[in-house]
Amino acid sequence: MLRSIMRGLIACVLVFVAAEVSFAESCGSDAQTSASVAIKRENVGNQICPVSGENIGTGGMEPVTYEYEGKIYNFCCASCIDEFKKNPAKYIKIVEEEMKDN
């Protein structure tokens, strides 16, 4: 008698755990979808690299982008991103000045 009660109890626990895992996974994927929908990334549209001052896409280097605080900035090359990361505020100000002139 005690064994059948224990087996029933274990079966109930396993079913409950499986249901909870399934529910948690579905909530997690919904949360990720909602979060990715909520994050809007904006390409600022700069055509001049804020670090080197070069026009984007000229000089034979492959242009690259870098996202910072939800905004996508354009650079003439990957090494300029490293410099940007050292002082983003400085280079964002340069981009903002460029965009005012356009």
PyRosetta script that sets phi, psi and omega in degrees:
from pyrosetta import init, pose_from_sequence

init()
pose = pose_from_sequence("MLRSIMRGLIACVLVFVAAEVSFAESCGSDAQTSASVAIKRENVGNQICPVSGENIGTGGMEPVTYEYEGKIYNFCCASCIDEFKKNPAKYIKIVEEEMKDN")
pose.set_psi(1, -47.6)
pose.set_omega(1, -180.0)
pose.set_phi(2, -63.0)
pose.set_psi(2, -37.5)
pose.set_omega(2, 179.1)
pose.set_phi(3, -63.8)
pose.set_psi(3, -43.0)
pose.set_omega(3, 179.6)
pose.set_phi(4, -65.6)
pose.set_psi(4, -35.6)
pose.set_omega(4, 177.4)
pose.set_phi(5, -66.0)
pose.set_psi(5, -43.9)
pose.set_omega(5, 179.6)
pose.set_phi(6, -63.4)
pose.set_psi(6, -42.5)
pose.set_omega(6, 178.3)
pose.set_phi(7, -62.3)
pose.set_psi(7, -43.2)
pose.set_omega(7, 178.2)
pose.set_phi(8, -62.7)
pose.set_psi(8, -42.4)
pose.set_omega(8, 179.9)
pose.set_phi(9, -64.8)
pose.set_psi(9, -43.2)
pose.set_omega(9, 178.7)
pose.set_phi(10, -63.9)
pose.set_psi(10, -41.7)
pose.set_omega(10, 178.5)
pose.set_phi(11, -61.9)
pose.set_psi(11, -42.6)
pose.set_omega(11, 178.7)
pose.set_phi(12, -62.5)
pose.set_psi(12, -42.9)
pose.set_omega(12, 179.7)
pose.set_phi(13, -62.9)
pose.set_psi(13, -44.0)
pose.set_omega(13, 179.7)
pose.set_phi(14, -62.7)
pose.set_psi(14, -42.2)
pose.set_omega(14, 178.0)
pose.set_phi(15, -63.9)
pose.set_psi(15, -43.4)
pose.set_omega(15, 179.8)
pose.set_phi(16, -62.0)
pose.set_psi(16, -44.8)
pose.set_omega(16, -179.6)
pose.set_phi(17, -64.0)
pose.set_psi(17, -43.6)
pose.set_omega(17, 179.3)
pose.set_phi(18, -62.0)
pose.set_psi(18, -41.1)
pose.set_omega(18, 178.7)
pose.set_phi(19, -65.5)
pose.set_psi(19, -40.7)
pose.set_omega(19, 179.6)
pose.set_phi(20, -65.3)
pose.set_psi(20, -42.2)
pose.set_omega(20, 178.9)
pose.set_phi(21, -63.1)
pose.set_psi(21, -44.0)
pose.set_omega(21, 179.4)
pose.set_phi(22, -62.5)
pose.set_psi(22, -43.8)
pose.set_omega(22, 179.2)
pose.set_phi(23, -63.8)
pose.set_psi(23, -44.0)
pose.set_omega(23, -179.5)
pose.set_phi(24, -63.6)
pose.set_psi(24, -39.6)
pose.set_omega(24, 179.1)
pose.set_phi(25, -65.4)
pose.set_psi(25, -40.9)
pose.set_omega(25, -179.9)
pose.set_phi(26, -68.4)
pose.set_psi(26, -36.7)
pose.set_omega(26, 177.0)
pose.set_phi(27, -67.7)
pose.set_psi(27, -39.3)
pose.set_omega(27, 179.8)
pose.set_phi(28, -62.5)
pose.set_psi(28, -43.4)
pose.set_omega(28, -179.3)
pose.set_phi(29, -69.2)
pose.set_psi(29, -35.7)
pose.set_omega(29, 176.3)
pose.set_phi(30, -66.0)
pose.set_psi(30, -39.6)
pose.set_omega(30, 180.0)
pose.set_phi(31, -64.8)
pose.set_psi(31, -40.1)
pose.set_omega(31, 179.3)
pose.set_phi(32, -66.0)
pose.set_psi(32, -41.1)
pose.set_omega(32, 179.4)
pose.set_phi(33, -62.9)
pose.set_psi(33, -44.8)
pose.set_omega(33, 179.7)
pose.set_phi(34, -62.9)
pose.set_psi(34, -41.4)
pose.set_omega(34, -179.0)
pose.set_phi(35, -65.5)
pose.set_psi(35, -41.8)
pose.set_omega(35, -178.1)
pose.set_phi(36, -70.7)
pose.set_psi(36, -29.2)
pose.set_omega(36, 176.2)
pose.set_phi(37, -71.5)
pose.set_psi(37, -35.5)
pose.set_omega(37, -176.8)
pose.set_phi(38, -71.6)
pose.set_psi(38, -26.4)
pose.set_omega(38, -178.4)
pose.set_phi(39, -86.0)
pose.set_psi(39, 114.2)
pose.set_omega(39, 178.4)
pose.set_phi(40, -104.4)
pose.set_psi(40, 120.6)
pose.set_omega(40, 178.7)
pose.set_phi(41, -97.9)
pose.set_psi(41, 132.8)
pose.set_omega(41, -176.6)
pose.set_phi(42, -119.3)
pose.set_psi(42, 124.3)
pose.set_omega(42, 173.5)
pose.set_phi(43, -80.9)
pose.set_psi(43, 119.8)
pose.set_omega(43, -176.6)
pose.set_phi(44, -68.1)
pose.set_psi(44, -21.6)
pose.set_omega(44, 173.5)
pose.set_phi(45, 84.3)
pose.set_psi(45, 16.5)
pose.set_omega(45, 179.9)
pose.set_phi(46, -66.2)
pose.set_psi(46, 137.4)
pose.set_omega(46, 179.7)
pose.set_phi(47, -104.8)
pose.set_psi(47, -4.9)
pose.set_omega(47, 178.2)
pose.set_phi(48, -119.4)
pose.set_psi(48, 131.5)
pose.set_omega(48, 179.1)
pose.set_phi(49, -64.5)
pose.set_psi(49, 124.3)
pose.set_omega(49, -178.0)
pose.set_phi(50, -69.1)
pose.set_psi(50, -18.8)
pose.set_omega(50, -178.3)
pose.set_phi(51, -88.9)
pose.set_psi(51, -52.2)
pose.set_omega(51, -175.0)
pose.set_phi(52, -92.5)
pose.set_psi(52, -22.3)
pose.set_omega(52, -176.2)
pose.set_phi(53, 82.8)
pose.set_psi(53, 3.2)
pose.set_omega(53, -179.9)
pose.set_phi(54, -80.3)
pose.set_psi(54, 151.4)
pose.set_omega(54, 172.6)
pose.set_phi(55, -67.9)
pose.set_psi(55, 138.3)
pose.set_omega(55, -179.7)
pose.set_phi(56, -66.8)
pose.set_psi(56, 130.7)
pose.set_omega(56, 176.5)
pose.set_phi(57, 88.9)
pose.set_psi(57, 5.6)
pose.set_omega(57, 176.7)
pose.set_phi(58, -114.5)
pose.set_psi(58, 168.1)
pose.set_omega(58, 177.1)
pose.set_phi(59, 84.6)
pose.set_psi(59, 8.2)
pose.set_omega(59, 175.8)
pose.set_phi(60, 79.1)
pose.set_psi(60, 1.5)
pose.set_omega(60, 178.5)
pose.set_phi(61, -97.0)
pose.set_psi(61, 151.0)
pose.set_omega(61, 179.2)
pose.set_phi(62, -78.5)
pose.set_psi(62, 118.3)
pose.set_omega(62, 178.9)
pose.set_phi(63, -64.6)
pose.set_psi(63, 149.0)
pose.set_omega(63, 179.8)
pose.set_phi(64, -134.7)
pose.set_psi(64, 163.2)
pose.set_omega(64, 176.5)
pose.set_phi(65, -123.3)
pose.set_psi(65, 158.6)
pose.set_omega(65, 177.8)
pose.set_phi(66, -143.7)
pose.set_psi(66, 131.7)
pose.set_omega(66, 179.1)
pose.set_phi(67, -95.0)
pose.set_psi(67, 131.1)
pose.set_omega(67, 178.0)
pose.set_phi(68, -139.4)
pose.set_psi(68, 121.0)
pose.set_omega(68, 179.3)
pose.set_phi(69, 50.1)
pose.set_psi(69, 46.5)
pose.set_omega(69, 174.6)
pose.set_phi(70, 80.3)
pose.set_psi(70, 2.0)
pose.set_omega(70, 178.5)
pose.set_phi(71, -118.1)
pose.set_psi(71, 142.0)
pose.set_omega(71, -178.6)
pose.set_phi(72, -103.2)
pose.set_psi(72, 122.7)
pose.set_omega(72, -179.7)
pose.set_phi(73, -107.2)
pose.set_psi(73, 144.5)
pose.set_omega(73, -179.3)
pose.set_phi(74, -100.4)
pose.set_psi(74, 138.7)
pose.set_omega(74, -179.6)
pose.set_phi(75, -132.8)
pose.set_psi(75, 156.4)
pose.set_omega(75, -179.3)
pose.set_phi(76, -74.4)
pose.set_psi(76, -26.9)
pose.set_omega(76, -179.1)
pose.set_phi(77, -160.1)
pose.set_psi(77, 167.4)
pose.set_omega(77, -176.8)
pose.set_phi(78, -65.7)
pose.set_psi(78, -32.4)
pose.set_omega(78, -178.0)
pose.set_phi(79, -66.4)
pose.set_psi(79, -26.1)
pose.set_omega(79, 177.6)
pose.set_phi(80, -69.2)
pose.set_psi(80, -27.5)
pose.set_omega(80, 177.4)
pose.set_phi(81, -64.1)
pose.set_psi(81, -41.0)
pose.set_omega(81, 178.2)
pose.set_phi(82, -58.8)
pose.set_psi(82, -41.3)
pose.set_omega(82, 178.7)
pose.set_phi(83, -68.2)
pose.set_psi(83, -40.9)
pose.set_omega(83, 178.2)
pose.set_phi(84, -57.5)
pose.set_psi(84, -43.4)
pose.set_omega(84, -177.8)
pose.set_phi(85, -61.6)
pose.set_psi(85, -25.8)
pose.set_omega(85, -179.3)
pose.set_phi(86, -70.8)
pose.set_psi(86, -31.5)
pose.set_omega(86, -177.8)
pose.set_phi(87, -153.2)
pose.set_psi(87, 70.3)
pose.set_omega(87, -175.8)
pose.set_phi(88, -56.6)
pose.set_psi(88, -39.4)
pose.set_omega(88, -177.1)
pose.set_phi(89, -59.1)
pose.set_psi(89, -40.8)
pose.set_omega(89, 179.7)
pose.set_phi(90, -59.4)
pose.set_psi(90, -47.2)
pose.set_omega(90, -175.5)
pose.set_phi(91, -79.1)
pose.set_psi(91, -29.2)
pose.set_omega(91, 175.2)
pose.set_phi(92, -64.5)
pose.set_psi(92, -38.8)
pose.set_omega(92, 177.5)
pose.set_phi(93, -61.2)
pose.set_psi(93, -39.4)
pose.set_omega(93, 178.2)
pose.set_phi(94, -63.9)
pose.set_psi(94, -43.3)
pose.set_omega(94, 178.7)
pose.set_phi(95, -63.7)
pose.set_psi(95, -43.6)
pose.set_omega(95, 179.6)
pose.set_phi(96, -60.5)
pose.set_psi(96, -39.2)
pose.set_omega(96, 177.1)
pose.set_phi(97, -64.0)
pose.set_psi(97, -42.5)
pose.set_omega(97, 177.8)
pose.set_phi(98, -60.3)
pose.set_psi(98, -43.5)
pose.set_omega(98, -175.6)
pose.set_phi(99, -71.0)
pose.set_psi(99, -27.6)
pose.set_omega(99, 174.9)
pose.set_phi(100, -65.6)
pose.set_psi(100, -36.7)
pose.set_omega(100, -177.2)
pose.set_phi(101, -73.5)
pose.set_psi(101, -17.9)
pose.set_omega(101, -178.3)
pose.set_phi(102, -90.3)
pose.dump_pdb("model.pdb")
